[in-house]
Amino acid sequence: MALGKEDWIFSGFRALARGGHAAVRVEALARELGATKGSFYWHFKDQAALKGAMLETWKSKATDEIISALTEIAAPREKLEALALAASAPPAESFGGSELETAIREWGRYDPAVRQVVDSVDDRRLEFTTSLFSELGLSQARTRASLFYAAYVGLLHRGALPHPVTGERLLDFAKLLTSQPSGPASL
């Protein structure tokens, strides 16, 4: 079986999720895949090219594809609820599993280029979430979106996502943020 570029990228994700950014090494990935380093260099110029492809793939699969799928849903409340469920669902183990997003964020603490990608993903996700709260006609949509996204990131860092109970809590939080305020303590 010939390995494709995606095989190497997903192997990189698994290594990153298991051992952090230092674990993404050509030799280790080749061992995991039962391949030679030559196969790696067929697809990538160097390790930096692999890491760049990993980041682009993560950005695409964990943000762009989800947003694209959610835009197919007409009702903004249903979109937000679907977003909460998608955000709390674990990525496939072949894609790095439940630790991938946390590992990428940790990697960004040490690498400014990675930090830029993480920041752009955060901005894109926050912009989309803000648009959902705006579509619902709720006041302070950006604040509500920021609270929702902060809850998501916080749950990730606690290691609570993905977890069925926590996924339900994120969904409950989304519902709470979309309810109309009942008094002066409103958002």
Phi, psi and omega in degrees: 000126179277137179274141176258173179304318181296326178300317180291320179297312181293326174296321176298319177299315181297318179295317179299314181294325181281319191227010180081180187297333179290341181279351180275084182236140184305313183299316181294319179294319179299318178299313181300320183274352183066039185234174176263162175296332177301323177297320177300311185288348172293326185260333186226142178295318182197183181297324178298322178294321176298313182298321176297318178293324176299314181296318178295320179294317178300312180301317182292308186285324185267356179223294187300315181292324179293313179299318179299316179296322182289333179292345176287341180275128185284316187278126183299323179296318178294323177299314181296318178294320177295324176297315179300319179291319179295320181293331182264001177275137181288140172294157178301148178301328179294340180261008178109347176071199189291344182268354188299309184299317178298319179296321178293317179296321177295317177302320180296339177291337185250347185230112182301326179293321177292319179302321178298318180294315179301315179299319180292323176295314178301316180298316181296314180295318180294320177299315180296314181296321176300319180297326179294315178294324177295316179300330178282353178075024182271145177291155177049054182302320181295320179295315179298316179297319179297320178295316179299313183291323176297322177296317179300309182295319178299317178294323176301313183290335175283350183079014183276338177258143353274137179205132186306316182294317181292323176301319177295322179294321178296320176296316177300320179296319177300318179295319178298317181291341180263355178283150180285139179295148183254358182192196185293345181274024183289165178288000000 
